[in-house]
Amino acid sequence: MVLIVFYAIVGAKFYYQKKYNINGFTLGVLMSGTALFLDVLITVPFVEIPEGRSYESFFTSPILWTLAFINAFSVYWYWHRKIKTS
C-alpha cells in the first residue's frame, strides 16, 4: 500500500509539471478510473479468469477499492499541499 501512495504522488507531480490546474480530487478519480478500466481490459481477462476467478470476484474485493481510494486521496493530498497553496 505504501507503493500506491508513491506512484500516485509521482504521477501527480509529473502531471502538474505541465502547469495544468485540474482539481486534485478529480485527477485522482481519473487516475483510479483509468487503472480500473485497464483492469477490465487486461488484468481480469489475462490474470484473474485463467486462475478461475471472475470479474465479480475481482471488482468486489475490498482491497481493490481501498487501493483506488488511497490513490485518489494521495493525488488530492499532493495537489492540496503543493499546487493549491502555491
PyRosetta script that sets phi, psi and omega in degrees:
from pyrosetta import init, pose_from_sequence

init()
pose = pose_from_sequence("MVLIVFYAIVGAKFYYQKKYNINGFTLGVLMSGTALFLDVLITVPFVEIPEGRSYESFFTSPILWTLAFINAFSVYWYWHRKIKTS")
pose.set_psi(1, -26.5)
pose.set_omega(1, 178.9)
pose.set_phi(2, -65.5)
pose.set_psi(2, -38.0)
pose.set_omega(2, -179.2)
pose.set_phi(3, -66.5)
pose.set_psi(3, -31.2)
pose.set_omega(3, 179.0)
pose.set_phi(4, -64.2)
pose.set_psi(4, -37.0)
pose.set_omega(4, 176.6)
pose.set_phi(5, -65.8)
pose.set_psi(5, -45.6)
pose.set_omega(5, 179.7)
pose.set_phi(6, -59.4)
pose.set_psi(6, -48.7)
pose.set_omega(6, -178.7)
pose.set_phi(7, -66.1)
pose.set_psi(7, -35.9)
pose.set_omega(7, 178.1)
pose.set_phi(8, -65.3)
pose.set_psi(8, -43.5)
pose.set_omega(8, -179.6)
pose.set_phi(9, -68.7)
pose.set_psi(9, -40.5)
pose.set_omega(9, 177.3)
pose.set_phi(10, -62.4)
pose.set_psi(10, -43.6)
pose.set_omega(10, 178.4)
pose.set_phi(11, -63.0)
pose.set_psi(11, -42.9)
pose.set_omega(11, 178.7)
pose.set_phi(12, -65.3)
pose.set_psi(12, -42.6)
pose.set_omega(12, 179.2)
pose.set_phi(13, -61.2)
pose.set_psi(13, -43.7)
pose.set_omega(13, 178.2)
pose.set_phi(14, -62.3)
pose.set_psi(14, -43.5)
pose.set_omega(14, -179.1)
pose.set_phi(15, -64.4)
pose.set_psi(15, -46.3)
pose.set_omega(15, -175.9)
pose.set_phi(16, -76.1)
pose.set_psi(16, -9.1)
pose.set_omega(16, 173.6)
pose.set_phi(17, -64.2)
pose.set_psi(17, -24.2)
pose.set_omega(17, 180.0)
pose.set_phi(18, -80.9)
pose.set_psi(18, 3.0)
pose.set_omega(18, 178.8)
pose.set_phi(19, 67.2)
pose.set_psi(19, 30.0)
pose.set_omega(19, 173.4)
pose.set_phi(20, -76.1)
pose.set_psi(20, 152.5)
pose.set_omega(20, -176.0)
pose.set_phi(21, -115.8)
pose.set_psi(21, 22.8)
pose.set_omega(21, -179.4)
pose.set_phi(22, -66.8)
pose.set_psi(22, 144.0)
pose.set_omega(22, 178.8)
pose.set_phi(23, -59.1)
pose.set_psi(23, 141.6)
pose.set_omega(23, -177.2)
pose.set_phi(24, -62.8)
pose.set_psi(24, -37.4)
pose.set_omega(24, 178.4)
pose.set_phi(25, -65.8)
pose.set_psi(25, -42.4)
pose.set_omega(25, 178.2)
pose.set_phi(26, -61.5)
pose.set_psi(26, -44.8)
pose.set_omega(26, 178.6)
pose.set_phi(27, -63.0)
pose.set_psi(27, -42.1)
pose.set_omega(27, 178.6)
pose.set_phi(28, -61.7)
pose.set_psi(28, -41.9)
pose.set_omega(28, 178.0)
pose.set_phi(29, -66.7)
pose.set_psi(29, -40.1)
pose.set_omega(29, 177.0)
pose.set_phi(30, -63.1)
pose.set_psi(30, -41.7)
pose.set_omega(30, 178.4)
pose.set_phi(31, -64.9)
pose.set_psi(31, -44.4)
pose.set_omega(31, 178.3)
pose.set_phi(32, -65.6)
pose.set_psi(32, -40.1)
pose.set_omega(32, 177.9)
pose.set_phi(33, -62.9)
pose.set_psi(33, -39.6)
pose.set_omega(33, 177.2)
pose.set_phi(34, -63.7)
pose.set_psi(34, -43.0)
pose.set_omega(34, 178.6)
pose.set_phi(35, -63.1)
pose.set_psi(35, -41.6)
pose.set_omega(35, 178.9)
pose.set_phi(36, -66.1)
pose.set_psi(36, -38.5)
pose.set_omega(36, 177.2)
pose.set_phi(37, -63.1)
pose.set_psi(37, -41.8)
pose.set_omega(37, 177.3)
pose.set_phi(38, -67.1)
pose.set_psi(38, -31.9)
pose.set_omega(38, 174.2)
pose.set_phi(39, -62.2)
pose.set_psi(39, -40.2)
pose.set_omega(39, 178.3)
pose.set_phi(40, -61.7)
pose.set_psi(40, -41.8)
pose.set_omega(40, -175.1)
pose.set_phi(41, -83.0)
pose.set_psi(41, -31.7)
pose.set_omega(41, -170.6)
pose.set_phi(42, -119.5)
pose.set_psi(42, -58.7)
pose.set_omega(42, -170.9)
pose.set_phi(43, -62.3)
pose.set_psi(43, -51.3)
pose.set_omega(43, -175.9)
pose.set_phi(44, -66.0)
pose.set_psi(44, -50.4)
pose.set_omega(44, -177.4)
pose.set_phi(45, -66.9)
pose.set_psi(45, -33.1)
pose.set_omega(45, -173.7)
pose.set_phi(46, -100.1)
pose.set_psi(46, -14.7)
pose.set_omega(46, -179.4)
pose.set_phi(47, -119.7)
pose.set_psi(47, -52.0)
pose.set_omega(47, -173.2)
pose.set_phi(48, -74.6)
pose.set_psi(48, -49.5)
pose.set_omega(48, -177.4)
pose.set_phi(49, -62.9)
pose.set_psi(49, -43.6)
pose.set_omega(49, 176.1)
pose.set_phi(50, -61.3)
pose.set_psi(50, -23.5)
pose.set_omega(50, 177.7)
pose.set_phi(51, -86.1)
pose.set_psi(51, 2.5)
pose.set_omega(51, 177.5)
pose.set_phi(52, 91.8)
pose.set_psi(52, 7.0)
pose.set_omega(52, 178.3)
pose.set_phi(53, -98.5)
pose.set_psi(53, 178.3)
pose.set_omega(53, -175.7)
pose.set_phi(54, -131.6)
pose.set_psi(54, 174.3)
pose.set_omega(54, 174.0)
pose.set_phi(55, -59.1)
pose.set_psi(55, -42.0)
pose.set_omega(55, -178.3)
pose.set_phi(56, -61.7)
pose.set_psi(56, -45.9)
pose.set_omega(56, -179.0)
pose.set_phi(57, -66.4)
pose.set_psi(57, -33.5)
pose.set_omega(57, 179.4)
pose.set_phi(58, -70.0)
pose.set_psi(58, -47.7)
pose.set_omega(58, -174.1)
pose.set_phi(59, -85.3)
pose.set_psi(59, -3.6)
pose.set_omega(59, 172.5)
pose.set_phi(60, -101.8)
pose.set_psi(60, 6.2)
pose.set_omega(60, 178.5)
pose.set_phi(61, -73.0)
pose.set_psi(61, 125.1)
pose.set_omega(61, 178.0)
pose.set_phi(62, -63.3)
pose.set_psi(62, -28.4)
pose.set_omega(62, 179.9)
pose.set_phi(63, -65.1)
pose.set_psi(63, -40.7)
pose.set_omega(63, 178.5)
pose.set_phi(64, -58.4)
pose.set_psi(64, -47.9)
pose.set_omega(64, -177.4)
pose.set_phi(65, -72.6)
pose.set_psi(65, -29.9)
pose.set_omega(65, 173.9)
pose.set_phi(66, -64.6)
pose.set_psi(66, -45.1)
pose.set_omega(66, 178.4)
pose.set_phi(67, -64.4)
pose.set_psi(67, -39.3)
pose.set_omega(67, 177.9)
pose.set_phi(68, -63.2)
pose.set_psi(68, -41.8)
pose.set_omega(68, 178.3)
pose.set_phi(69, -66.1)
pose.set_psi(69, -44.2)
pose.set_omega(69, 179.3)
pose.set_phi(70, -61.0)
pose.set_psi(70, -40.1)
pose.set_omega(70, 178.1)
pose.set_phi(71, -61.7)
pose.set_psi(71, -50.8)
pose.set_omega(71, -179.0)
pose.set_phi(72, -62.4)
pose.set_psi(72, -42.1)
pose.set_omega(72, 179.5)
pose.set_phi(73, -65.7)
pose.set_psi(73, -38.4)
pose.set_omega(73, -180.0)
pose.set_phi(74, -64.5)
pose.set_psi(74, -40.9)
pose.set_omega(74, 178.0)
pose.set_phi(75, -66.2)
pose.set_psi(75, -43.4)
pose.set_omega(75, 177.1)
pose.set_phi(76, -60.4)
pose.set_psi(76, -44.8)
pose.set_omega(76, -179.9)
pose.set_phi(77, -60.1)
pose.set_psi(77, -44.7)
pose.set_omega(77, 178.4)
pose.set_phi(78, -60.4)
pose.set_psi(78, -46.8)
pose.set_omega(78, -179.7)
pose.set_phi(79, -60.7)
pose.set_psi(79, -44.5)
pose.set_omega(79, -178.3)
pose.set_phi(80, -64.7)
pose.set_psi(80, -40.0)
pose.set_omega(80, -176.3)
pose.set_phi(81, -81.7)
pose.set_psi(81, -36.9)
pose.set_omega(81, -170.9)
pose.set_phi(82, -107.5)
pose.set_psi(82, -34.6)
pose.set_omega(82, -172.6)
pose.set_phi(83, -98.9)
pose.set_psi(83, -51.3)
pose.set_omega(83, -176.7)
pose.set_phi(84, -62.6)
pose.set_psi(84, -36.4)
pose.set_omega(84, -176.0)
pose.set_phi(85, -81.6)
pose.set_psi(85, -13.0)
pose.set_omega(85, -178.9)
pose.set_phi(86, -90.5)
pose.dump_pdb("model.pdb")
